[in-house]
């Protein structure tokens, strides 16, 4: 009986040590993973903002390069600006495919 109680006590100690080990690992790795995830999210958001800013700057320069829009009057009385672009400007802005691309197909 004494041998059984020693083995039971040993099993219990091992189980407690395993639980303690899991708790310690959790206390170490969870904050680390949270920190690295937070940094990755910040980097992603900063990159997305940079790409958005670049796109907005491209659109602004494209709009400023175009001539002033003329306005037309719609049947309901509203006025709508109409931008007239040449074919070369449309290709440069990416609105039309280049002539070489159509011939390659």
Protein Blocks (a to p, Z undefined) as FASTA:
>chain_A
ZZmmmmmmmmmmmmmmmmmmmmmmmmmmmmmmmmmmmmmmmmmmmmmmmmmmmmmmmmmm
mmmmpccddddddfkopacddddddfklmmmnopaccfklmmmZZ
